[in-house]
């Protein structure tokens, strides 16, 4: 299932929905929840599964407030229940998915606004009881750590810290990769500042690979300034350009402006991704990225609720998804 940040009922104009997609047969989409303001509106992030069979998600706004965290129960006709509200001090406008903290009970999230500097926060959400939000650390929006936007945190692999991307800030104000250490009062440590060469303005989470490195997408920068795929090596903080999108504004074949995180394809070595424009109809593309035969295998996608159903969200639900041609060409 997935949330949509517009449409649904009874809001005029729609406050968004959670829908269920059944890929069997010709496929079907069923609305499970319509956001009406009391349970939030404008969801913009994927749902995060919990061990209790439920899901947690964020909405960018709560009436005229700073956003909320809701609990989604997919059983029966489905329901979304308000669990906690951001208040500005602990963050404002969460637009990314929640990430399990590692202790098995709480989640970490990012907010693009609020905090002591007004440039966003990393917060901890405890779903037990009525739910609570604690601000761990605030972004400062400048060269030292940046300001997050749409990307969730990714576990670093050491069992303690997490990596994330910030769309703005850094030495060149073109975005950063940062490490979040939740121990103590929490800290955000700059790992890399984008300068446009390997990309700029990243909006997507990093995706781990079996070789200990991470792959990500940036909306701009690269050889043609239409976005990139890059490789991040946490052992030395290096970021390497893997591929550049587009050749000109008229080249729509492999897409332009990648916006979302890469997803392991399941074949053991490649990843899938999406662009906001380009493709055969210039309305977006799905591409496949192969980092090369020398890389370690990509992790397999995690199954959610078996093969019969998927949950998610989107800004707009299109009536038809066009097959993508050609598959994204790779060049180092």
C-alpha positions as CSV (number, residue, x, y, z in Angstrom):
1,X,0.0,0.0,0.0
2,X,1.1,3.6,-0.5
3,X,-0.1,7.1,0.4
4,X,-1.1,9.8,-2.1
5,X,-0.7,13.4,-1.0
6,X,-3.9,14.5,-2.8
7,X,-7.3,13.1,-3.7
8,X,-9.6,11.1,-1.5
9,X,-12.6,12.1,0.5
10,X,-14.1,14.0,2.3
11,X,-11.6,16.9,1.9
12,X,-12.4,19.4,-0.9
13,X,-9.5,18.9,-3.2
14,X,-8.5,15.8,-1.2
15,X,-6.1,15.5,1.7
16,X,-4.5,12.3,0.2
17,X,-5.1,8.6,0.5
18,X,-3.6,5.2,1.3
19,X,-4.2,2.7,-1.5
20,X,-3.7,-1.0,-1.9
21,X,-2.4,-2.4,-5.2
22,X,-3.0,-6.0,-6.1
23,X,-0.7,-7.0,-9.1
24,X,-2.5,-10.3,-9.8
25,X,-4.5,-10.5,-13.0
26,X,-4.9,-7.1,-14.7
27,X,-4.2,-5.4,-11.4
28,X,-6.4,-3.4,-9.1
29,X,-6.2,-0.4,-6.8
30,X,-8.3,0.0,-3.7
31,X,-8.5,3.1,-1.5
32,X,-8.0,2.1,2.1
33,X,-7.9,5.5,3.9
34,X,-8.8,9.0,2.9
35,X,-7.0,11.7,5.0
36,X,-9.5,14.3,6.3
37,X,-7.3,16.6,8.4
38,X,-8.1,14.9,11.7
39,X,-5.7,12.1,10.8
40,X,-3.4,14.4,8.8
41,X,-3.2,15.5,5.2
42,X,-0.6,15.5,2.4
43,X,1.3,12.3,3.0
44,X,4.6,12.4,1.0
45,X,6.6,9.4,2.3
46,X,6.4,5.6,2.0
47,X,4.9,3.6,4.8
48,X,7.3,1.9,7.3
49,X,6.2,-1.6,8.5
50,X,6.3,-2.4,12.2
51,X,6.4,-5.8,13.9
52,X,2.8,-5.6,15.0
53,X,1.4,-5.9,11.5
54,X,0.8,-2.2,11.3
55,X,2.6,0.6,9.4
56,X,3.7,4.1,10.4
57,X,3.8,7.1,8.1
58,X,4.1,10.9,8.1
59,X,2.1,13.7,6.7
60,X,3.6,17.0,5.7
61,X,0.9,19.0,7.4
62,X,-1.6,18.6,10.2
63,X,-4.4,21.1,9.5
64,X,-2.3,24.3,9.8
65,X,0.4,22.7,12.0
66,X,3.8,21.1,11.4
67,X,2.9,17.6,10.3
68,X,2.0,14.3,12.0
69,X,2.8,10.7,12.4
70,X,0.0,8.2,11.9
71,X,-0.5,4.5,12.4
72,X,-2.1,2.6,9.6
73,X,-3.9,-0.7,10.2
74,X,-4.4,-2.5,6.9
75,X,-6.9,-5.1,8.3
76,X,-10.5,-4.9,7.2
77,X,-11.3,-1.7,5.3
78,X,-8.2,0.0,6.8
79,X,-7.8,2.9,9.2
80,X,-5.3,5.6,9.9
81,X,-4.9,6.9,13.5
82,X,-3.1,10.0,14.7
83,X,-0.2,9.0,17.0
84,X,1.9,12.2,17.4
85,X,2.1,15.7,16.1
86,X,5.3,17.7,15.4
87,X,5.2,21.1,17.1
88,X,8.1,23.0,15.5
89,X,10.5,22.6,18.3
90,X,10.9,18.9,17.5
91,X,10.6,19.5,13.8
92,X,8.2,20.7,11.1
93,X,7.1,19.3,7.7
94,X,8.3,15.7,7.8
95,X,8.5,14.4,4.2
96,X,10.5,11.2,4.5
97,X,9.8,7.7,5.7
98,X,10.5,6.6,9.2
99,X,13.6,4.4,9.8
100,X,13.6,1.7,12.6
101,X,16.1,2.9,15.2
102,X,17.7,-0.5,15.8
103,X,16.3,-1.0,19.4
104,X,13.2,-2.8,18.0
105,X,10.7,-0.3,19.4
106,X,11.3,3.2,18.1
107,X,11.8,5.0,14.8
108,X,14.0,7.9,13.5
109,X,12.7,10.5,11.1
110,X,13.7,13.8,9.5
111,X,11.8,17.0,9.2
112,X,12.7,19.8,6.7
113,X,11.8,22.6,9.0
114,X,11.6,23.5,12.7
115,X,14.2,22.9,15.3
116,X,16.2,25.6,17.1
117,X,17.6,26.9,13.7
118,X,14.5,26.4,11.6
119,X,16.4,24.2,9.2
120,X,15.0,20.8,10.2
121,X,15.6,18.1,12.7
122,X,16.2,14.4,13.3
123,X,13.6,13.1,15.8
124,X,12.8,9.8,17.5
125,X,9.3,8.5,17.5
126,X,8.0,6.1,20.1
127,X,4.7,4.5,19.0
128,X,3.9,2.9,22.3
129,X,1.0,4.2,24.3
130,X,-0.3,7.5,22.8
131,X,3.0,8.0,20.9
132,X,5.7,10.6,21.5
133,X,8.3,12.6,19.6
134,X,11.7,13.6,20.9
135,X,14.0,15.9,19.0
136,X,17.5,14.4,18.8
137,X,19.4,17.0,16.9
138,X,18.7,20.1,14.8
139,X,20.2,20.9,11.4
140,X,21.8,24.3,10.9
141,X,21.3,24.7,7.2
142,X,24.8,25.9,6.5
143,X,28.2,24.4,5.5
144,X,28.5,22.0,8.5
145,X,25.5,19.7,7.9
146,X,22.9,21.1,5.6
147,X,19.1,20.8,5.6
148,X,17.1,17.6,4.9
149,X,14.2,17.4,2.6
150,X,12.7,14.1,1.3
151,X,15.3,11.4,2.2
152,X,14.9,9.0,5.0
153,X,17.9,7.7,7.1
154,X,19.8,4.6,6.0
155,X,21.5,2.3,8.6
156,X,25.3,2.7,8.1
157,X,26.0,-1.0,8.6
158,X,27.8,-0.7,11.9
159,X,24.6,-1.2,14.0
160,X,24.9,2.2,15.5
161,X,24.9,5.2,13.1
162,X,22.8,6.2,10.1
163,X,23.5,8.0,6.8
164,X,21.4,10.6,5.2
165,X,21.4,13.2,2.4
166,X,20.5,16.9,2.7
167,X,19.2,18.7,-0.4
168,X,20.9,22.0,0.6
169,X,23.9,23.2,2.6
170,X,27.4,22.0,2.6
171,X,30.5,23.7,1.4
172,X,28.9,24.6,-2.0
173,X,25.3,24.8,-0.8
174,X,24.4,22.0,-3.2
175,X,23.7,19.3,-0.6
176,X,25.5,16.9,1.7
177,X,25.9,13.4,2.9
178,X,25.8,13.2,6.6
179,X,26.2,10.6,9.4
180,X,23.8,10.6,12.3
181,X,25.0,9.2,15.6
182,X,22.1,8.8,18.1
183,X,24.2,8.1,21.1
184,X,24.0,10.6,23.9
185,X,22.3,13.8,22.8
186,X,22.9,12.9,19.1
187,X,25.2,14.4,16.5
188,X,25.2,15.1,12.8
189,X,28.6,14.7,11.1
190,X,29.3,16.0,7.6
191,X,30.7,13.2,5.3
192,X,30.6,14.9,1.9
193,X,29.6,18.2,0.2
194,X,28.2,18.0,-3.3
195,X,29.8,20.5,-5.8
196,X,27.9,19.4,-8.9
197,X,30.6,17.1,-10.3
198,X,29.1,13.9,-8.9
199,X,25.7,15.5,-8.5
200,X,23.9,18.3,-6.7
201,X,20.7,18.7,-4.6
202,X,20.1,15.0,-3.6
203,X,16.5,14.2,-2.5
204,X,16.8,10.5,-2.2
205,X,18.0,8.1,0.5
206,X,21.2,6.1,0.0
207,X,20.8,2.4,-0.9
208,X,23.4,0.0,0.5
209,X,25.2,-2.6,-1.7
210,X,26.9,-5.8,-0.7
211,X,30.4,-4.3,-1.2
212,X,30.0,-2.0,1.8
213,X,29.3,1.1,-0.4
214,X,26.1,3.0,-1.0
215,X,24.4,4.2,-4.2
216,X,22.3,7.3,-4.5
217,X,20.7,9.7,-7.0
218,X,21.0,13.5,-7.3
219,X,18.4,15.6,-9.1
220,X,20.9,17.9,-10.8
221,X,24.6,18.1,-11.6
222,X,26.8,15.7,-13.5
223,X,28.0,16.0,-17.1
224,X,24.7,17.4,-18.4
225,X,23.2,19.0,-15.2
226,X,20.2,16.7,-15.4
227,X,21.1,14.5,-12.4
228,X,23.4,11.7,-11.6
229,X,23.8,8.3,-10.0
230,X,26.7,8.3,-7.5
231,X,28.6,5.9,-5.3
232,X,29.4,6.7,-1.7
233,X,32.3,4.9,0.0
234,X,31.9,5.4,3.8
235,X,35.5,4.1,4.5
236,X,37.0,7.3,3.1
237,X,34.0,9.6,2.5
238,X,34.6,9.5,-1.3
239,X,31.7,10.1,-3.7
240,X,32.2,8.9,-7.3
241,X,30.1,9.8,-10.4
242,X,28.7,6.6,-11.8
243,X,26.4,7.9,-14.6
244,X,24.9,11.2,-15.8
245,X,21.3,11.6,-17.0
246,X,20.3,13.2,-20.3
247,X,22.3,14.9,-23.0
248,X,20.1,17.9,-23.7
249,X,16.7,19.2,-22.8
250,X,15.4,17.4,-25.9
251,X,16.9,14.0,-25.0
252,X,14.1,12.2,-23.1
253,X,15.2,8.5,-23.6
254,X,16.6,7.7,-20.2
255,X,14.9,10.4,-18.2
256,X,16.1,13.5,-16.3
257,X,16.0,14.6,-12.7
258,X,15.9,11.4,-10.6
259,X,14.0,12.0,-7.4
260,X,13.6,8.7,-5.5
261,X,15.9,6.1,-3.9
262,X,17.3,3.2,-5.9
263,X,15.6,-0.1,-5.4
264,X,17.5,-3.5,-5.6
265,X,16.2,-5.3,-8.7
266,X,16.3,-8.8,-7.3
267,X,18.7,-10.1,-9.9
268,X,21.7,-9.8,-7.5
269,X,23.5,-6.9,-9.1
270,X,21.4,-4.1,-10.5
271,X,19.0,-1.4,-9.2
272,X,15.8,0.3,-10.5
273,X,15.0,3.9,-10.2
274,X,12.7,6.7,-11.5
275,X,13.0,10.1,-13.0
276,X,10.5,13.0,-12.9
277,X,10.6,13.8,-16.6
278,X,11.8,12.1,-19.8
279,X,11.0,8.7,-21.2
280,X,8.9,8.0,-24.3
281,X,6.2,10.6,-23.3
282,X,8.5,12.9,-21.4
283,X,6.5,12.4,-18.2
284,X,9.0,10.2,-16.4
285,X,10.9,7.0,-16.8
286,X,11.8,3.8,-14.9
287,X,15.5,2.9,-15.5
288,X,17.8,0.1,-14.5
289,X,21.3,0.8,-13.1
290,X,24.1,-1.8,-13.1
291,X,27.1,-0.5,-11.1
292,X,29.4,-2.9,-12.9
293,X,30.6,-6.5,-12.9
294,X,33.2,-5.8,-10.2
295,X,30.7,-4.8,-7.6
296,X,29.3,-7.0,-4.9
297,X,25.8,-8.3,-5.2
298,X,22.9,-5.9,-4.6
299,X,20.6,-6.9,-1.7
300,X,17.3,-8.4,-2.6
301,X,14.1,-6.3,-2.0
302,X,12.3,-6.9,1.2
303,X,8.9,-8.5,0.8
304,X,6.0,-6.7,2.5
305,X,2.7,-8.5,3.2
306,X,3.6,-11.3,0.7
307,X,3.2,-11.1,-3.1
308,X,-0.5,-10.4,-3.1
309,X,-0.6,-6.7,-2.0
310,X,1.6,-3.6,-1.9
311,X,1.0,-0.4,-0.1
312,X,2.2,3.0,-1.1
313,X,1.6,6.7,-1.8
314,X,2.0,9.1,-4.8
315,X,1.4,12.7,-5.6
316,X,-0.9,11.6,-8.4
317,X,-2.1,8.2,-9.4
318,X,-1.7,7.8,-13.1
319,X,-4.3,5.7,-15.0
320,X,-1.5,3.8,-16.9
321,X,2.2,3.1,-16.4
322,X,4.1,3.1,-19.6
323,X,6.9,0.5,-20.2
324,X,10.3,2.2,-20.2
325,X,12.5,2.1,-23.3
326,X,15.4,2.1,-23.3
327,X,16.9,0.8,-20.1
328,X,19.3,3.4,-18.7
329,X,22.8,3.2,-20.2
330,X,25.6,3.0,-17.8
331,X,29.0,4.7,-18.0
332,X,31.6,5.4,-15.4
